Amino acid sequence: MKDDADPRRIPFRAMIPNAITAMALCMGLTGVRFAIGAEWDKAIAAIIIAGILDGMDGRIARLLRAQSKFGAELDSLSDNIAFGTAPALIIFLWSLKEAPRFGWIAALALAVCCALRLARFNARIQDFCNGGDTVCQGNGAKGTGSHLDYNKFATQAAAFAAAKV
C-alpha cells in the first residue's frame, strides 16, 4: 500500500503554507511576550509580521495546490490568536491595565468579538461551499476577499482601543 493513499497524511507541499501559518501564530504570541516586557514597538511589529505571513500562506497554498481542511483550520486558529487574542492582551498590557476591571472587560470583548466574527465567517464559507460551488474545491475559498473583512475588523477594534491613550 502506498503511503500517499493514507487520507490522514499531509502531503509535503502542504507543509510549506502550514509552516508559514504556524510562523504567523508564533509571531502573534511573540507580540504578547514583547508586551509583557513593555517592548511596545516590537509587540506591534510582531503583529504586523503575523499579518504579512497570514497574507502569504493562502496565496502560497493556492500556488502549490496545497489547500487542505487542516490548513484552513490551522489558519483560523492562527487568525484568532494573532489578530484577536494577542492584540487584546497587548492593548490591555499597554494602556487598559490602569483601569483593571474596565480594561480587562474591554480586552475580553475584543478577543471574543474577533473569535465570534471569525466563527461566523467560517460558518458562512462552509454553507457557501456546501452548495457545490467550484471556488470552494480544495477549501480555496478561505483566501477570498471576505477574509479581509475579519482583519479589517480586528484592526479597527485595536485602533479604537489604542485611541484611549
Accessible surface in RSA format (square Angstrom, percent):
REM  Atomic radii and reference values for relative SASA: ProtOr
REM  Chains: A
REM  Algorithm: Lee & Richards
REM  Probe-radius: 1.40
REM  Slices: 20
REM RES _ NUM      All-atoms   Total-Side   Main-Chain    Non-polar    All polar
REM                ABS   REL    ABS   REL    ABS   REL    ABS   REL    ABS   REL
RES MET A   1   208.32 107.9 121.32  80.3  87.00 207.1 100.89  85.8 107.43 142.3
RES LYS A   2   149.94  73.1 136.68  83.9  13.26  31.6  89.48  80.5  60.46  64.4
RES ASP A   3    99.28  69.5  90.76  90.3   8.52  20.1  17.69  41.6  81.59  81.4
RES ASP A   4   109.13  76.4  82.04  81.7  27.08  64.0  29.16  68.6  79.96  79.7
RES ALA A   5    64.16  59.0  35.25  54.4  28.91  65.8  47.38  66.7  16.79  44.5
RES ASP A   6    40.80  28.6  37.75  37.6   3.05   7.2  11.17  26.3  29.63  29.5
RES PRO A   7   127.72  93.1  89.61  81.7  38.11 138.5 101.33  83.7  26.39 164.0
RES ARG A   8   204.13  85.7 174.68  89.0  29.45  70.1  83.99 114.8 120.14  72.8
RES ARG A   9   131.47  55.2 110.84  56.5  20.63  49.1  27.54  37.6 103.93  63.0
RES ILE A  10    54.45  31.0  45.93  34.2   8.52  20.5  46.67  33.6   7.78  21.1
RES PRO A  11    61.40  44.7  51.44  46.9   9.96  36.2  61.20  50.5   0.20   1.2
RES PHE A  12   153.47  76.8 145.55  90.2   7.92  20.6 145.60  88.3   7.88  22.5
RES ARG A  13   113.94  47.8 111.27  56.7   2.66   6.3  37.27  50.9  76.67  46.5
RES ALA A  14     1.70   1.6   1.50   2.3   0.21   0.5   1.50   2.1   0.21   0.5
RES MET A  15    96.15  49.8  93.90  62.1   2.24   5.3  72.00  61.2  24.15  32.0
RES ILE A  16    78.26  44.5  74.67  55.6   3.59   8.7  78.00  56.2   0.26   0.7
RES PRO A  17     5.32   3.9   5.20   4.7   0.12   0.5   5.32   4.4   0.00   0.0
RES ASN A  18    18.04  12.4  16.97  16.4   1.08   2.6  10.60  25.5   7.45   7.2
RES ALA A  19    54.26  49.9  46.18  71.3   8.08  18.4  53.00  74.6   1.26   3.3
RES ILE A  20    15.48   8.8  15.48  11.5   0.00   0.0  15.48  11.1   0.00   0.0
RES THR A  21     4.85   3.4   4.85   4.9   0.00   0.0   0.56   0.8   4.29   6.5
RES ALA A  22    37.91  34.9  37.83  58.4   0.08   0.2  37.88  53.3   0.03   0.1
RES MET A  23    96.88  50.2  95.39  63.1   1.49   3.5  55.94  47.6  40.94  54.2
RES ALA A  24     0.74   0.7   0.74   1.1   0.00   0.0   0.74   1.0   0.00   0.0
RES LEU A  25    30.92  17.2  30.92  22.1   0.00   0.0  30.92  21.7   0.00   0.0
RES CYS A  26    72.59  54.9  70.09  78.2   2.50   5.9  21.51  54.5  51.07  55.1
RES MET A  27    44.97  23.3  44.97  29.8   0.00   0.0  17.14  14.6  27.83  36.9
RES GLY A  28     0.00   0.0   0.00   N/A   0.00   0.0   0.00   0.0   0.00   0.0
RES LEU A  29    92.15  51.3  86.50  61.9   5.65  14.2  86.78  60.9   5.37  14.4
RES THR A  30    42.84  30.5  39.56  40.1   3.29   7.8  21.66  29.1  21.19  32.0
RES GLY A  31     0.00   0.0   0.00   N/A   0.00   0.0   0.00   0.0   0.00   0.0
RES VAL A  32    20.94  13.8  20.94  19.0   0.00   0.0  20.94  18.2   0.00   0.0
RES ARG A  33   139.31  58.5 135.35  69.0   3.96   9.4  55.83  76.3  83.48  50.6
RES PHE A  34    42.29  21.2  42.29  26.2   0.00   0.0  42.29  25.6   0.00   0.0
RES ALA A  35     2.62   2.4   0.00   0.0   2.62   6.0   0.00   0.0   2.62   6.9
RES ILE A  36   127.04  72.3 101.32  75.5  25.73  62.0 103.09  74.2  23.96  65.0
RES GLY A  37    45.96  56.7   0.00   N/A  45.96  56.7  27.87  76.5  18.09  40.5
RES ALA A  38    61.85  56.9  45.78  70.6  16.07  36.6  45.78  64.5  16.07  42.6
RES GLU A  39    53.78  30.9  49.24  37.3   4.54  10.8  27.83  53.8  25.96  21.2
RES TRP A  40    74.60  29.9  72.33  35.0   2.27   5.3  56.01  29.9  18.59  30.2
RES ASP A  41   111.49  78.1  95.34  94.9  16.15  38.2  50.35 118.5  61.14  61.0
RES LYS A  42   100.59  49.1  97.51  59.8   3.08   7.3  57.33  51.6  43.27  46.1
RES ALA A  43     0.00   0.0   0.00   0.0   0.00   0.0   0.00   0.0   0.00   0.0
RES ILE A  44    90.75  51.6  90.75  67.6   0.00   0.0  90.75  65.3   0.00   0.0
RES ALA A  45    44.27  40.7  40.63  62.7   3.64   8.3  43.90  61.8   0.36   1.0
RES ALA A  46     1.55   1.4   0.51   0.8   1.04   2.4   1.15   1.6   0.40   1.1
RES ILE A  47    28.14  16.0  27.37  20.4   0.76   1.8  27.37  19.7   0.76   2.1
RES ILE A  48   102.59  58.4  95.98  71.5   6.61  15.9 101.40  73.0   1.19   3.2
RES ILE A  49    74.15  42.2  74.15  55.2   0.00   0.0  74.15  53.4   0.00   0.0
RES ALA A  50     0.00   0.0   0.00   0.0   0.00   0.0   0.00   0.0   0.00   0.0
RES GLY A  51    29.97  37.0   0.00   N/A  29.97  37.0  20.03  55.0   9.94  22.3
RES ILE A  52   103.06  58.6  94.15  70.1   8.91  21.5 100.96  72.7   2.09   5.7
RES LEU A  53    22.64  12.6  22.64  16.2   0.00   0.0  22.64  15.9   0.00   0.0
RES ASP A  54    11.14   7.8   4.24   4.2   6.90  16.3   0.40   0.9  10.74  10.7
RES GLY A  55    29.15  36.0   0.00   N/A  29.15  36.0  26.98  74.0   2.18   4.9
RES MET A  56    78.09  40.4  76.18  50.4   1.90   4.5  63.15  53.7  14.94  19.8
RES ASP A  57     7.42   5.2   6.92   6.9   0.51   1.2   3.92   9.2   3.50   3.5
RES GLY A  58    21.93  27.0   0.00   N/A  21.93  27.0  21.84  59.9   0.09   0.2
RES ARG A  59   155.52  65.3 149.55  76.2   5.97  14.2  55.82  76.3  99.70  60.4
RES ILE A  60    40.63  23.1  40.30  30.0   0.33   0.8  40.63  29.3   0.00   0.0
RES ALA A  61    12.12  11.1  12.12  18.7   0.00   0.0  12.12  17.1   0.00   0.0
RES ARG A  62    85.48  35.9  73.67  37.6  11.81  28.1  38.67  52.8  46.82  28.4
RES LEU A  63   145.99  81.3 118.93  85.1  27.06  68.0 126.33  88.7  19.66  52.9
RES LEU A  64    59.71  33.3  50.17  35.9   9.54  24.0  54.24  38.1   5.47  14.7
RES ARG A  65   191.13  80.2 182.93  93.2   8.20  19.5  57.00  77.9 134.13  81.3
RES ALA A  66     7.01   6.4   0.00   0.0   7.01  16.0   3.45   4.9   3.56   9.4
RES GLN A  67    58.02  32.4  35.10  25.7  22.91  54.6  10.29  21.9  47.73  36.2
RES SER A  68    31.03  26.2  21.98  29.3   9.04  20.8  27.11  57.7   3.92   5.5
RES LYS A  69   109.81  53.6 105.59  64.8   4.22  10.0  85.89  77.3  23.92  25.5
RES PHE A  70   104.24  52.1  96.13  59.5   8.11  21.1 101.19  61.3   3.05   8.7
RES GLY A  71    14.54  17.9   0.00   N/A  14.54  17.9  11.64  31.9   2.90   6.5
RES ALA A  72    20.43  18.8  14.10  21.8   6.34  14.4  17.68  24.9   2.75   7.3
RES GLU A  73    92.93  53.4  88.18  66.7   4.75  11.3  38.08  73.7  54.85  44.8
RES LEU A  74    34.24  19.1  29.50  21.1   4.74  11.9  33.37  23.4   0.87   2.3
RES ASP A  75    12.73   8.9  12.73  12.7   0.00   0.0   8.09  19.0   4.64   4.6
RES SER A  76    12.52  10.6  11.94  15.9   0.59   1.4   9.48  20.2   3.05   4.3
RES LEU A  77    93.51  52.1  88.58  63.4   4.93  12.4  92.96  65.3   0.55   1.5
RES SER A  78     0.97   0.8   0.97   1.3   0.00   0.0   0.00   0.0   0.97   1.4
RES ASP A  79     0.09   0.1   0.09   0.1   0.00   0.0   0.00   0.0   0.09   0.1
RES ASN A  80    36.63  25.3  36.63  35.4   0.00   0.0   4.96  11.9  31.66  30.6
RES ILE A  81    36.89  21.0  36.89  27.5   0.00   0.0  36.89  26.6   0.00   0.0
RES ALA A  82     0.00   0.0   0.00   0.0   0.00   0.0   0.00   0.0   0.00   0.0
RES PHE A  83    18.74   9.4  17.54  10.9   1.21   3.1  17.93  10.9   0.82   2.3
RES GLY A  84     0.00   0.0   0.00   N/A   0.00   0.0   0.00   0.0   0.00   0.0
RES THR A  85    47.93  34.1  47.93  48.6   0.00   0.0  36.30  48.8  11.63  17.6
RES ALA A  86     0.46   0.4   0.02   0.0   0.44   1.0   0.46   0.6   0.00   0.0
RES PRO A  87    13.98  10.2  12.18  11.1   1.79   6.5  13.98  11.5   0.00   0.0
RES ALA A  88     2.40   2.2   2.22   3.4   0.18   0.4   2.40   3.4   0.00   0.0
RES LEU A  89    52.61  29.3  52.61  37.6   0.00   0.0  52.61  36.9   0.00   0.0
RES ILE A  90     5.92   3.4   5.92   4.4   0.00   0.0   5.92   4.3   0.00   0.0
RES ILE A  91    12.16   6.9  12.16   9.1   0.00   0.0  12.16   8.8   0.00   0.0
RES PHE A  92    32.41  16.2  32.41  20.1   0.00   0.0  32.41  19.6   0.00   0.0
RES LEU A  93    40.87  22.8  40.62  29.1   0.25   0.6  40.62  28.5   0.25   0.7
RES TRP A  94    95.22  38.2  76.41  37.0  18.81  44.2  55.58  29.6  39.64  64.3
RES SER A  95     6.00   5.1   2.50   3.3   3.50   8.1   5.40  11.5   0.60   0.8
RES LEU A  96     5.50   3.1   5.45   3.9   0.05   0.1   5.50   3.9   0.00   0.0
RES LYS A  97   101.56  49.5  90.80  55.7  10.77  25.6  43.44  39.1  58.13  61.9
RES GLU A  98   135.88  78.0 105.61  79.9  30.27  72.1  46.83  90.6  89.04  72.7
RES ALA A  99    38.27  35.2  33.35  51.5   4.92  11.2  38.27  53.9   0.00   0.0
RES PRO A 100    89.06  64.9  86.95  79.3   2.11   7.7  87.24  72.0   1.82  11.3
RES ARG A 101   207.69  87.2 200.38 102.1   7.31  17.4  78.07 106.7 129.62  78.6
RES PHE A 102   125.11  62.6 119.42  74.0   5.69  14.8 122.78  74.4   2.34   6.7
RES GLY A 103     0.00   0.0   0.00   N/A   0.00   0.0   0.00   0.0   0.00   0.0
RES TRP A 104   106.51  42.7 106.51  51.6   0.00   0.0  89.52  47.7  16.98  27.6
RES ILE A 105   115.00  65.4 114.25  85.1   0.76   1.8 114.42  82.4   0.59   1.6
RES ALA A 106    29.24  26.9  18.06  27.9  11.18  25.4  24.28  34.2   4.95  13.1
RES ALA A 107     3.60   3.3   1.51   2.3   2.09   4.8   3.25   4.6   0.35   0.9
RES LEU A 108    79.81  44.4  79.24  56.7   0.56   1.4  79.76  56.0   0.04   0.1
RES ALA A 109    49.53  45.5  41.17  63.5   8.36  19.0  49.15  69.2   0.38   1.0
RES LEU A 110    16.92   9.4  11.42   8.2   5.50  13.8  16.25  11.4   0.67   1.8
RES ALA A 111    19.22  17.7  17.36  26.8   1.87   4.2  17.58  24.8   1.64   4.3
RES VAL A 112    80.25  52.8  78.63  71.2   1.62   3.9  80.25  69.7   0.00   0.0
RES CYS A 113    57.51  43.5  54.07  60.3   3.44   8.1   6.48  16.4  51.03  55.0
RES CYS A 114     0.00   0.0   0.00   0.0   0.00   0.0   0.00   0.0   0.00   0.0
RES ALA A 115    36.27  33.3  30.98  47.8   5.28  12.0  32.41  45.6   3.86  10.2
RES LEU A 116   114.84  64.0 110.51  79.1   4.34  10.9 111.06  78.0   3.78  10.2
RES ARG A 117    38.22  16.0  33.57  17.1   4.65  11.1  19.51  26.7  18.71  11.3
RES LEU A 118     8.01   4.5   8.01   5.7   0.00   0.0   8.01   5.6   0.00   0.0
RES ALA A 119    58.04  53.4  47.48  73.3  10.57  24.0  53.55  75.4   4.49  11.9
RES ARG A 120   137.40  57.7 131.05  66.8   6.35  15.1  58.05  79.3  79.34  48.1
RES PHE A 121     5.96   3.0   5.84   3.6   0.12   0.3   5.96   3.6   0.00   0.0
RES ASN A 122    45.17  31.2  40.27  38.9   4.91  11.8  24.72  59.5  20.46  19.8
RES ALA A 123    53.89  49.6  46.16  71.2   7.73  17.6  53.18  74.9   0.71   1.9
RES ARG A 124   143.75  60.4 137.87  70.3   5.88  14.0  41.42  56.6 102.33  62.0
RES ILE A 125    33.39  19.0  33.33  24.8   0.06   0.1  33.39  24.0   0.00   0.0
RES GLN A 126    86.13  48.2  85.94  62.8   0.18   0.4  29.09  61.9  57.04  43.3
RES ASP A 127   103.19  72.3  89.23  88.8  13.97  33.0  29.27  68.9  73.93  73.7
RES PHE A 128   102.84  51.4  90.99  56.4  11.85  30.8  99.90  60.6   2.94   8.4
RES CYS A 129    28.06  21.2  16.13  18.0  11.94  28.1  14.02  35.5  14.05  15.1
RES ASN A 130   110.33  76.1  75.71  73.2  34.62  83.3  29.74  71.6  80.59  77.9
RES GLY A 131    70.26  86.6   0.00   N/A  70.26  86.6  36.48 100.1  33.79  75.7
RES GLY A 132    59.25  73.1   0.00   N/A  59.25  73.1  37.35 102.5  21.90  49.1
RES ASP A 133    52.14  36.5  39.28  39.1  12.86  30.4  15.91  37.4  36.24  36.1
RES THR A 134   101.75  72.4  89.34  90.6  12.41  29.6  62.25  83.6  39.50  59.7
RES VAL A 135    83.25  54.8  66.99  60.6  16.26  39.2  75.57  65.7   7.68  20.8
RES CYS A 136     9.47   7.2   3.54   3.9   5.93  13.9   3.74   9.5   5.73   6.2
RES GLN A 137   132.50  74.1 111.24  81.3  21.27  50.6  46.12  98.2  86.38  65.5
RES GLY A 138    45.06  55.6   0.00   N/A  45.06  55.6  32.07  88.0  12.99  29.1
RES ASN A 139    54.35  37.5  46.51  44.9   7.84  18.9   6.98  16.8  47.37  45.8
RES GLY A 140     8.88  11.0   0.00   N/A   8.88  11.0   5.19  14.2   3.69   8.3
RES ALA A 141     1.66   1.5   1.57   2.4   0.09   0.2   1.57   2.2   0.09   0.2
RES LYS A 142    25.45  12.4  24.48  15.0   0.98   2.3  24.48  22.0   0.98   1.0
RES GLY A 143    35.13  43.3   0.00   N/A  35.13  43.3  12.36  33.9  22.77  51.0
RES THR A 144    51.14  36.4  42.63  43.2   8.51  20.3  46.37  62.3   4.77   7.2
RES GLY A 145    49.05  60.5   0.00   N/A  49.05  60.5  33.03  90.7  16.02  35.9
RES SER A 146    55.11  46.6  49.07  65.5   6.04  13.9  12.65  26.9  42.46  59.5
RES HIS A 147    16.38   9.0  16.38  11.4   0.00   0.0  15.83  16.3   0.55   0.6
RES LEU A 148   116.74  65.0 114.62  82.0   2.12   5.3 114.86  80.7   1.88   5.1
RES ASP A 149    74.59  52.3  70.75  70.4   3.84   9.1  14.32  33.7  60.27  60.1
RES TYR A 150     0.00   0.0   0.00   0.0   0.00   0.0   0.00   0.0   0.00   0.0
RES ASN A 151    37.69  26.0  36.29  35.1   1.40   3.4  23.00  55.4  14.69  14.2
RES LYS A 152   127.64  62.3 120.14  73.7   7.50  17.8  70.18  63.2  57.46  61.2
RES PHE A 153    72.09  36.1  69.81  43.2   2.28   5.9  71.51  43.4   0.58   1.6
RES ALA A 154     7.00   6.4   4.86   7.5   2.14   4.9   5.17   7.3   1.83   4.9
RES THR A 155    89.88  63.9  84.01  85.2   5.87  14.0  65.52  88.0  24.36  36.8
RES GLN A 156   102.42  57.3  95.00  69.4   7.42  17.7  40.84  86.9  61.57  46.7
RES ALA A 157    25.48  23.4  14.83  22.9  10.64  24.2  22.35  31.5   3.13   8.3
RES ALA A 158    22.76  20.9  22.04  34.0   0.72   1.6  22.38  31.5   0.38   1.0
RES ALA A 159    60.98  56.1  48.18  74.4  12.80  29.1  55.76  78.5   5.22  13.8
RES PHE A 160   168.92  84.5 158.09  97.9  10.83  28.2 163.95  99.4   4.97  14.2
RES ALA A 161    19.98  18.4  13.89  21.4   6.09  13.9  19.98  28.1   0.00   0.0
RES ALA A 162    34.10  31.4  28.19  43.5   5.91  13.4  28.48  40.1   5.62  14.9
RES ALA A 163    78.63  72.3  45.48  70.2  33.16  75.4  58.29  82.1  20.34  53.9
RES LYS A 164   105.71  51.6  68.46  42.0  37.26  88.7  57.88  52.1  47.83  50.9
RES VAL A 165   112.65  74.1  59.71  54.1  52.95 127.6  76.42  66.4  36.23  98.3
END  Absolute sums over single chains surface
CHAIN  1 A     9795.7       8292.7       1503.0       6461.1       3334.5
END  Absolute sums over all chains
TOTAL          9795.7       8292.7       1503.0       6461.1       3334.5
